[in-house]
Amino acid sequence: THWGVRYSQHYGYALGEFWEPEGVAVDADGDVYVADTNHHCIQKFTADGVGLGMWGTWSSSEGDFSYPSGITIDSFGTIYVADSGNDRIVHYSSTGTQLNAWGTTGTGPGEFNYPWGITVDPLGEVYVADNGNDRIQWFRPNGTFGSEWGYTGTGPGQLSCPRGIVANGSNQVFVADACNSRIQRYNTSGQFQ
């Protein structure tokens, strides 16, 4: 099955109308959350495509987005969004209530340059593909910075435009190293495997 229609040229948008969505995640109940990147919002659906709601618009205000691209859901059903254009991570309840946010533009720990991908491991630890800084950043569930790894390059463990990221239950993190055209595997401490 599929659902959604391409954004038309009128001003505004509606539930089920997409403009270049880049992220999708499914919760334990089977509900689907879509990061509708160019509409600057999150849309929620049943597994059959029935619209359940949406939130956000284009701004840097609380509850809004600028080009959200990555989205993931933890074991409690809460949602983390890589709000790429605002260089921050935003944490929501399943109904769209903002719980927390962290990050700002920069190159230091906890700062971002277009965070693209995001994942949560089974322990609730958050991993972010910090695309413009060519690194992965790891955070505790409350947004406290843990560590970072990777730097610009083409060698093993080095990154160039990391985008997709996923963590598994075996303490491994897989990264889509986009500009190097490869997938790289690390342990959750950032050691290249």
Beta strands, then each sheet from edge to edge (+ up, - down):
strand 1: 5-6
strand 2: 17-18
strand 3: 23-26
strand 4: 32-36
strand 5: 41-45
strand 6: 51-55
strand 7: 68-73
strand 8: 79-83
strand 9: 88-92
strand 10: 98-102
strand 11: 115-120
strand 12: 126-130
strand 13: 135-139
strand 14: 145-149
strand 15: 162-167
strand 16: 172-177
strand 17: 182-187
sheet 1: 1+ 2+
sheet 2: 3+ 4- 5+ 6-
sheet 3: 7+ 8- 9+ 10-
sheet 4: 11+ 12- 13+ 14-
sheet 5: 15+ 16- 17+
end
